[in-house]
Amino acid sequence: MPVTLAAIARACDVSTATVSLALRDHPRIPAATKARIKATAKRLGYEPNRSMSRVMSEIRSGGQAPAFKETLGYFTADSPRPHAYESKLYAGIAARAKEMGYGLDRFELGQNGLSMEQLGKVLASRGIRGLILGPWPQAHAEIQLDWKGLAAVAIGYTLNRPETHRVARDVMHTLRAVFARLQAHGYKRIGFVMERGHEARMDFLTLAAFQLNAYLIPEQDRVPPLVEDNLHEASFLQWVDTHQPDVIFTMFGAVHPWLLASGRKVPEDIGLFAFNCESPQSRFSGIYPAYEAIGAAAVEQVAALVERGGFGIPDQATTLLVPGVECPGTTLRL
């Protein structure tokens, strides 16, 4: 199992936040403390997320691209409620495409964008052979195009048909480690709070991982998951009062203010683990989904398909799983 920031923090008798800052050479951390933490990290065999670091470096540096190859396409559905993570995915896609020598055209489909028929014509007129299909606002999306001569890679699990190659979060393996780590730190009653629509977009993998963990732990420590179409404060607090979780796993942003409004202190009274932190430096303890690295991996996958002539819908689609980045945060007692 990879060495975590929390493991380094325990070895150095400091907080995980201090470790995170020290490894990034933050000026707030004294030089002697930085040196001690870096030496301990090296001794323990800590390895940072290289793909994430590389992509972020590319975005910041705007480095020179190699000789131009051809233009790839990226398209997603327009939405009245655009998701902030989509811009991070696109930043990773754009940075990696530039580094590999590919141009990139972005398309939006829907009420304020192109129709499928228009998109097909534009792709043909521009000679675009490689497509990255962004995540859709809802689960079970279907896209109808003439796929002959097109290589396609989808991001996430929202695209149901056609069954293309895809790049997605490594949910199951990551959460097996997350739940084990929470239990090792004394959190026995792990609660799960999620809106049904969001869970459907994840292909119910987070719920599956939670239920697997529940199967493996003692019956008295099991907390029934709270999964509703529209979560409400009253039903959430009733669930907390009834089942008394000592930590809550969620991707729903209102959980934290609801806990505070009820008079509970986080993490003193109850822990909070966010599976969709906004950045590795989030104030919430949890996992940042490494959106930029996911976008970069999608470019690499579709470029490989184009270069070897892997056009059309594959007989056997593959899925590339990308791990997230640990966020030390301040919402767990570690």
N, C-alpha and C positions, 0 to 999 in steps of 0.2 A: 504494500500500500504506500503511495507517495507520502513523503514527509510534509506535514502541514505547518502553516504558520503557528497554529496553536501548540504543536509539539515543540517548536523552537522557543515559543514564549515560556512554556513550562520549564524547559532546560535552562533558560536565562533568568527565570523569575521576574518576568515583565509581562505586560499585556500584549495580546495579539496585535492591537493597533500600533504599539511601539515597534514591534517586529516589522510590520508592514511598512511603516515610515522609515525605519532604519535601512531596510533592504532597498528602498528607493532614494536613499541619501537625502532625506528630508532635513533641512537646516535646523528644525526644532530639536532633533535628537543629538545629544552631545557626541563628539567624535569617538570618545572611548567606548561609549555604549554601542555605537554603530559597529566599531571594530569587533567588540565581543559578540554581538549578535551575528555578524557576518561569519565570524570564525566558527560559531556554533552551528550555523546553517550549513556550512561546508562540511563540518565534521559529521553531521547527521545525514548528509547526502541530499539536502534540499535541492530540487530542480524547479525553477520558475516555469510558467507556461510560455514556452518559447514562441509558439505560433501567435499567441495574443500579443506578446511584446513586439514581435516583428511587425505585425499589422499596424499596431499603434504607432510604431516608429516610422513606418512608411507614410502613414496619414500625416504625421507631424512634419516629416522632412520634405515631402513632395519630391522624392528622388527622381532621377532621370530614368526614363523608360527605354527598353531596347528597341530595336527596329520594329516598325509597325507590322503586325500580322494581318488581322482583320478585325471587324467589329462584332462584338457580342451584344445580345439583347437582354435586358432585364425588364420584367413587367410584373405589376402587382395591381390589385384592385384599389380604385380610389374609395375613400370611406369618409362619412361625415364625422367619424371619430378616429382620426389617424393615430396609429400606435407609434410612440416615441422610439421604440426599438427598431422600427423599420429604417429610420435614417441611419442608425448605427450599422445595420446589416449592409445598407447601400454604401456606406463609407468604406467598409471592409472590401466590398465587391469592387468599388472603383479603384482603391489603392492597389489591390492585387492585379486587376486587369491592366493597369498602367505599368506595373512592374514587369508583367509578362509580355508586354508589347501589343495588347489588345485595346481597341477602342471600345466604347460602351455607350449604347443608346438606351435610355430609360423610357418606358411606356406605362401609362396608367389606363386601366380598363374600367368601364362602368359608365355611370350617368354623366360624369364630367370628363370622361376620357374617350378612348377608342372602343368601338365594337369589335367583336372577334373577327368579323369579316374584314373590317378596316385594318386590323392588326396583321392579318395574314397577307394582305396586299402590301402593307408597308415593309414587312419583313422580306418579302420576295423582291420588292423594288430596290431595297438596300443591300440585298445579298447577305443577309444575316443568317448564319447557319447554327449558331449556338445560343441557347436561351436559358436564362436563369429565372425560375418562376418563384416570385416572392410569396410569403405567407398571405393567406386570404383572411378577411375579417371573421369569417365563419368556417366551421368545420364542414367536411364532405363536399368541397368545391369540385366542380367539373369544368374542364377546358376543352373546347372542341376546335381544333385546328387541323390543317393538313400537315401531318407530322413527317411526311416524306421529305427527306433532305434536311431535317432539323434534329439537332442534338439538344436534349432538354434535361435540366436538373432542377428539382424542386427543393425549396427550403422549408423545413418543418413538416408537419403532418396534416395540414389543412387540405391539401390537394388529394382528392379521392380517386379521380380518373382524369387522364390516363395514369397508369402505374409507371411513373418514370423513376429514374435514379433520383436519390435525394440526399440532402445533408441535414442533419438534425442534432438536437441536444442529446447527450448521452444520459438519459434520465434514469434508467433502472440501475445501472452500475453506480452512478453518482449517489443516488439516494440510499442504496444499500450501505455505502460508506457513511453517509450523513447520519442515518438513524443509528448506526452502530456507535458513531462518535458522540451523539447526544446521550445515548444510554451510558456510555463510558464516563460521561461527566455528571451522571446522577439524574438525568432526565428520564424518568421511567414512563410517565403517562404522556405520550406524544399525541397531541390533537392535530387534526387535519381539517383545514377550512378552505373551501374553493367554490367559486361559482361554476355551475354545470357547463355553461358555454365555454368558459376558459379551459376547463378540464377536457371538453370535447376537442378543442383545438390542439390539445396535447395528446390526442388519441387515448385518453384516460390512462396514460402511462404513469403519471404521478400517483394517482389513486391506486393503481395496480401495485406499485412499489410499496405504498403505505400498507395496503392490505396484506402483502407478503410479509412485511415486518410484523404486523399484528399476529399473523399465524405463527411466527417464530418466537414470540415473547410470551411470558406467563399471562394467563387469562385475566388475572386481576389488574394487569397493567394496560389492558386494551381500552382504547377510547373510540367510540363509534365516530366515523368521519361526518363532518357537516358539509354536505354538498347540496346546494340549492340553486334554482334558476336565478333568483334575485335575493342575495343575502341582505338581511335587515338587522339592524343593531339589536332589536329586542330579542329576536330568535337566537342571535349569536350569543348574547349575554346569558340567556336562559340555558343554552347548551353548555357554556362555561360553568355556570352555577351547578348544573346537574352532573357533569362528568369530571369537573375539577382537573383539567389537564395541567401539567406543570410546564409545558412548552407547547407552542402552537406553530405548526408548519403551514405556510400559506403563500399565495401569490396575490392576495386581495389587499389593496392598499388601505382600506378603512379599518382593518383589524387593529392596528396600532392605536389610532385615536379613540376607537371604541373602548379598548382596554383602559386607556388613561382616563377617559370620561367616567368610567365605572369606579374609579378610585384605586385601581390596581397599578402598581409600579412595575415597570419593565426595565431590567430583568429581575428586580428584587423579588417580586411576587409571582411573576410568570415570565417565562422566556418566549422569544419570538424569533423564528427562523424564516427568512424570506428567500424563496427560490427564484426570485426575479429582481435581484438588487440592480439599481440603476447604474452602478459603476463598482469597480473593485474597492473604491474608497467609501462605499456607502456607510451611512450611520447604522444601518441594519446589519445584523449578523446573517450570513446566508451564502448564496451563490450568485455570482454575476454570470449570465449565460454566454459570455464571450461572443457577442453578436458579430463583432468585426472578424473574428477568426472563423465563424461559421460562413460569413460572406466570402472570405478569402478561399475557404475550402471549396465552396460552390464554383468559383471561377476555375480553380485548379481541375475540378472534376469535369466541368463542361469543356474546358480547353483540351483535356486529354481525349474526350469523346470526338471532338471536331478533328483533332490531329490524326486520329486513327480511323476516322470514317464511321464512327458509331452513331449513325443517324436513325431516326425512326423510334418507335416505342420498343424498348428492349424485351426480349423473351423472359429474361430474369433480371429484374431491377435490383440494384444494390443500394444500401443505405450506409452513408459514412457518418459516424457518431463523433461529435466534438465535445470534450469535457468543458465544464465551466471553470470559473476562477473563484476561489474562496474569498469571502468578504469577512474580515474579522468583526467589524462593527462593534456595537455596544449593547445589543439586545439579548445576549446570552451570558450566563455565569460560567465562564470557562477559566 
